[in-house]
Amino acid sequence: MKLPLAGARILVTRPAEQSVRLARLIRDAGGEPILFPALAIEPLAESAIASVLARLPDFDLVVFVSPSAVRASMPNILKNGGLPARAKVAAVGPGTAAELKKSGVRNVISPQQGFDSEALFDELPAMPLGGGRVLIVRGQGGRAYLGEALRSRGTAVEYLECYRRVRPDRDMRELLSQLGRDNMNACVATSSNIVENLFEMAGAAGRSWLCGMPLFVPHPRVAATAFSRGVQFVFVAGIGDEALVAGVQTWLARLRPLHAAL
């Protein structure tokens, strides 16, 4: 039986350490993942976050906004005594909650519907946060929505910015010259930052290629960034590696009969 991604080459643009499972799922479906990280995660030194770590017991709620936030912060948090026993812990999505469980954190609050800051905020109204203190663990320059929404409820909000996002020093033109412009079937981009970096790494010639490449993303916000850059075909496949691979499979399955008819 022919596998659903047989013969397909999929450009995978996430940070290298986050691409292992997605690449495996693509291979299992018969495709060839082409790894081209358009983002790197660099944890900040413990000294840069020491003052906030020292005040962890002051917080009533600690929110982790991404798996990267967990991976970059938890080694230092555990080294400094762990999360305060009285504090509630929340995660923006299931991937972040799963990372917290790997570090031994239980009873994590996460959205039942949706996988973003808006969905998490909707999950919190029952909590008596007015007058409380919330710590949001994130990368440098993360989204402001959740902090602003919590402050509107009278909550004191602070940030533990534990990593920075870096654009890798790579040129997409090298990749295109090696593989050929017509030998890629789709691209997966999981954040707006990745989309922006891809266009910076592509150069003038590569940008026109990117605009015509079918792009699979997890969230409408990422799709909006791609459309603003001129990408013509953007598919919101949903959150998680399985959803992204399933989206590519569905698109290729619909496309193949059209090609066969030509």
C-alpha positions as a printed NumPy array, in Angstrom:
array([[  0.   ,   0.   ,   0.   ],
       [  1.317,   3.421,  -0.956],
       [  1.987,   5.659,   2.05 ],
       [  0.156,   9.03 ,   2.1  ],
       [  3.31 ,  11.172,   1.803],
       [  5.207,   8.854,  -0.545],
       [  7.604,  10.875,  -2.675],
       [  6.814,  14.174,  -0.922],
       [  9.514,  16.493,   0.409],
       [  8.418,  18.643,   3.34 ],
       [ 10.439,  21.632,   4.531],
       [ 10.533,  21.597,   8.367],
       [ 11.537,  24.973,   9.804],
       [ 11.24 ,  24.636,  13.583],
       [ 14.257,  24.728,  15.919],
       [ 16.302,  21.549,  15.438],
       [ 15.588,  20.117,  18.893],
       [ 11.844,  20.535,  18.345],
       [ 11.775,  18.882,  14.91 ],
       [ 12.646,  15.284,  15.821],
       [  9.107,  13.994,  16.32 ],
       [  7.619,  15.935,  13.401],
       [ 10.349,  14.601,  11.107],
       [  9.671,  11.045,  12.286],
       [  5.943,  11.366,  11.592],
       [  6.694,  12.631,   8.08 ],
       [  9.031,   9.68 ,   7.459],
       [  6.485,   7.222,   8.86 ],
       [  3.977,   8.57 ,   6.317],
       [  6.463,   8.003,   3.491],
       [  7.68 ,  11.584,   3.116],
       [ 11.14 ,  13.114,   3.297],
       [ 11.562,  15.863,   5.894],
       [ 14.025,  18.563,   4.821],
       [ 15.286,  20.169,   8.027],
       [ 15.945,  23.885,   7.717],
       [ 15.639,  25.501,  11.17 ],
       [ 14.542,  29.121,  10.85 ],
       [ 14.68 ,  29.72 ,  14.602],
       [ 17.054,  28.812,  17.427],
       [ 16.291,  28.946,  21.149],
       [ 19.071,  30.2  ,  23.424],
       [ 18.422,  29.863,  27.191],
       [ 19.561,  32.864,  29.209],
       [ 22.169,  32.399,  31.91 ],
       [ 20.899,  31.699,  35.418],
       [ 22.409,  34.993,  36.568],
       [ 20.061,  36.869,  34.203],
       [ 16.959,  35.458,  35.918],
       [ 18.304,  34.991,  39.464],
       [ 16.39 ,  37.94 ,  40.975],
       [ 13.035,  36.545,  39.811],
       [ 13.91 ,  32.98 ,  40.833],
       [ 14.627,  34.219,  44.355],
       [ 11.056,  35.534,  44.586],
       [  9.219,  32.463,  43.27 ],
       [  7.448,  31.853,  46.626],
       [  5.729,  35.255,  46.242],
       [  3.564,  34.13 ,  43.298],
       [  0.081,  32.642,  43.37 ],
       [  0.116,  31.432,  39.767],
       [  3.003,  30.536,  37.438],
       [  2.146,  30.418,  33.72 ],
       [  4.377,  28.761,  31.114],
       [  3.625,  29.958,  27.593],
       [  5.484,  27.345,  25.515],
       [  7.463,  24.098,  25.699],
       [ 10.602,  26.201,  25.14 ],
       [  9.757,  28.242,  28.245],
       [  9.595,  25.036,  30.279],
       [ 12.815,  23.59 ,  28.892],
       [ 14.737,  26.852,  29.357],
       [ 13.483,  27.632,  32.872],
       [ 12.805,  24.391,  34.759],
       [ 16.444,  23.308,  35.269],
       [ 17.133,  26.601,  37.062],
       [ 13.775,  26.552,  38.877],
       [ 14.435,  23.029,  40.187],
       [ 17.977,  24.002,  41.119],
       [ 16.528,  26.839,  43.223],
       [ 14.047,  24.696,  45.148],
       [ 11.327,  24.12 ,  42.559],
       [  7.965,  25.768,  42.042],
       [  6.274,  27.033,  45.224],
       [  3.972,  24.384,  46.695],
       [  1.105,  26.837,  47.195],
       [  1.19 ,  28.238,  43.67 ],
       [ -1.034,  27.009,  40.877],
       [  0.686,  26.198,  37.577],
       [ -0.779,  26.823,  34.118],
       [  0.289,  26.02 ,  30.554],
       [ -0.876,  27.651,  27.339],
       [ -1.28 ,  24.324,  25.507],
       [ -0.979,  20.534,  25.784],
       [  2.616,  20.477,  24.532],
       [  3.641,  22.865,  27.302],
       [  1.7  ,  20.846,  29.899],
       [  3.445,  17.665,  28.709],
       [  6.86 ,  19.316,  29.137],
       [  5.93 ,  20.349,  32.685],
       [  4.936,  16.774,  33.529],
       [  8.385,  15.607,  32.39 ],
       [  9.786,  17.86 ,  35.134],
       [  7.467,  16.324,  37.73 ],
       [  4.863,  19.109,  37.759],
       [  1.319,  17.828,  38.298],
       [ -2.17 ,  19.399,  38.292],
       [ -1.36 ,  21.757,  35.439],
       [ -4.173,  24.089,  34.34 ],
       [ -4.464,  24.2  ,  30.534],
       [ -7.23 ,  25.196,  28.108],
       [ -9.933,  22.666,  27.301],
       [-10.687,  24.465,  24.047],
       [ -8.027,  26.264,  22.029],
       [ -4.261,  26.418,  22.47 ],
       [ -3.282,  30.053,  22.968],
       [ -3.166,  32.818,  25.585],
       [ -6.771,  33.785,  24.896],
       [ -7.951,  30.234,  25.541],
       [ -5.964,  29.998,  28.771],
       [ -7.32 ,  33.314,  30.03 ],
       [-10.85 ,  32.007,  29.453],
       [ -9.946,  29.027,  31.666],
       [ -8.91 ,  31.24 ,  34.605],
       [-11.991,  33.362,  35.558],
       [-12.96 ,  31.017,  38.389],
       [ -9.613,  31.594,  40.069],
       [ -9.47 ,  34.428,  42.635],
       [ -6.634,  36.297,  40.936],
       [ -7.711,  39.843,  41.771],
       [ -5.017,  41.192,  44.079],
       [ -2.886,  38.107,  43.442],
       [  0.538,  37.807,  41.863],
       [  1.202,  35.973,  38.589],
       [  4.522,  35.042,  37.018],
       [  4.545,  34.471,  33.241],
       [  7.483,  32.383,  32.046],
       [  8.327,  33.189,  28.416],
       [ 11.039,  34.206,  25.97 ],
       [ 12.245,  37.742,  25.497],
       [  9.676,  39.91 ,  23.768],
       [  6.763,  37.479,  24.001],
       [  3.12 ,  38.391,  23.361],
       [  1.616,  40.951,  25.742],
       [ -2.005,  39.717,  25.636],
       [ -2.073,  37.455,  28.681],
       [ -0.247,  39.867,  30.975],
       [ -2.474,  42.771,  29.961],
       [ -5.641,  40.7  ,  30.354],
       [ -4.63 ,  39.564,  33.85 ],
       [ -3.731,  43.101,  34.9  ],
       [ -7.204,  44.215,  33.797],
       [ -8.531,  41.933,  36.55 ],
       [ -6.401,  43.645,  39.187],
       [ -3.661,  41.012,  39.136],
       [  0.016,  41.919,  39.584],
       [  1.979,  40.393,  36.704],
       [  5.714,  39.839,  36.339],
       [  7.738,  38.039,  33.686],
       [ 10.494,  35.479,  33.855],
       [ 12.095,  35.834,  30.416],
       [ 14.333,  32.793,  30.286],
       [ 15.377,  32.495,  26.632],
       [ 15.823,  34.462,  23.469],
       [ 14.881,  33.626,  19.905],
       [ 17.703,  33.818,  17.378],
       [ 17.624,  33.689,  13.598],
       [ 20.143,  31.081,  12.408],
       [ 22.938,  32.313,  10.169],
       [ 21.927,  30.281,   7.123],
       [ 21.041,  31.157,   3.553],
       [ 18.067,  29.438,   1.943],
       [ 19.545,  29.935,  -1.516],
       [ 22.076,  27.192,  -0.724],
       [ 19.245,  24.797,   0.085],
       [ 17.331,  25.655,  -3.083],
       [ 20.404,  25.221,  -5.274],
       [ 21.031,  21.765,  -3.768],
       [ 17.458,  20.47 ,  -3.955],
       [ 16.068,  22.422,  -6.897],
       [ 13.15 ,  24.815,  -6.686],
       [ 10.601,  22.3  ,  -7.937],
       [ 11.581,  19.462,  -5.608],
       [  9.719,  20.613,  -2.493],
       [  6.03 ,  19.91 ,  -1.931],
       [  5.171,  21.844,   1.219],
       [  6.578,  23.82 ,   4.134],
       [  5.674,  23.642,   7.831],
       [  6.092,  26.812,   9.938],
       [  4.898,  26.78 ,  13.552],
       [  5.262,  30.429,  14.601],
       [  5.06 ,  33.94 ,  13.213],
       [  8.693,  34.426,  14.199],
       [  9.669,  31.464,  12.017],
       [  7.742,  32.876,   9.049],
       [  9.46 ,  36.249,   9.397],
       [ 12.875,  34.604,   9.693],
       [ 12.261,  32.426,   6.637],
       [ 11.691,  35.5  ,   4.515],
       [ 14.829,  37.142,   5.869],
       [ 16.87 ,  33.99 ,   5.2  ],
       [ 15.434,  33.466,   1.706],
       [ 16.917,  36.5  ,  -0.027],
       [ 15.131,  38.287,  -2.858],
       [ 15.016,  35.261,  -5.174],
       [ 13.945,  32.834,  -2.447],
       [ 11.078,  35.045,  -1.304],
       [  9.158,  34.57 ,  -4.533],
       [  9.606,  30.803,  -4.144],
       [  8.311,  30.964,  -0.568],
       [  5.247,  32.926,  -1.645],
       [  4.233,  30.107,  -3.97 ],
       [  5.019,  27.249,  -1.569],
       [  2.019,  25.651,   0.267],
       [  2.55 ,  26.583,   3.921],
       [  1.065,  24.59 ,   6.815],
       [  0.698,  26.379,  10.153],
       [ -0.903,  25.593,  13.535],
       [ -2.734,  28.852,  14.273],
       [ -4.603,  31.653,  12.439],
       [ -2.14 ,  34.188,  13.875],
       [  0.726,  32.469,  12.044],
       [ -1.393,  32.321,   8.891],
       [ -1.992,  36.076,   9.113],
       [  1.77 ,  36.697,   9.245],
       [  2.289,  34.467,   6.202],
       [ -0.454,  36.209,   4.209],
       [  1.03 ,  39.598,   5.122],
       [  4.304,  38.422,   3.565],
       [  2.556,  37.443,   0.34 ],
       [  2.278,  33.654,   0.77 ],
       [ -0.509,  32.496,  -1.542],
       [ -1.429,  29.094,  -0.083],
       [ -1.66 ,  28.898,   3.702],
       [ -3.416,  26.056,   5.535],
       [ -4.251,  26.206,   9.26 ],
       [ -3.806,  22.517,  10.089],
       [ -4.2  ,  22.769,  13.875],
       [ -2.013,  22.37 ,  16.938],
       [  0.433,  19.49 ,  17.285],
       [  2.7  ,  17.429,  15.051],
       [ -0.032,  14.961,  14.11 ],
       [ -2.36 ,  17.746,  12.974],
       [  0.339,  19.341,  10.821],
       [  1.229,  16.041,   9.122],
       [ -2.45 ,  15.187,   8.649],
       [ -2.984,  18.584,   7.017],
       [ -0.204,  17.936,   4.495],
       [ -1.578,  14.447,   3.818],
       [ -5.088,  15.767,   3.166],
       [ -3.83 ,  18.461,   0.822],
       [ -1.653,  16.032,  -1.178],
       [ -4.479,  13.496,  -1.393],
       [ -6.711,  16.157,  -2.963],
       [ -3.958,  17.361,  -5.273],
       [ -2.889,  14.002,  -6.715],
       [ -6.138,  13.243,  -8.614],
       [ -5.856,  16.659, -10.283],
       [ -2.305,  15.907, -11.438],
       [ -3.332,  12.435, -12.643],
       [ -6.075,  13.996, -14.799],
       [ -3.657,  16.348, -16.579]])
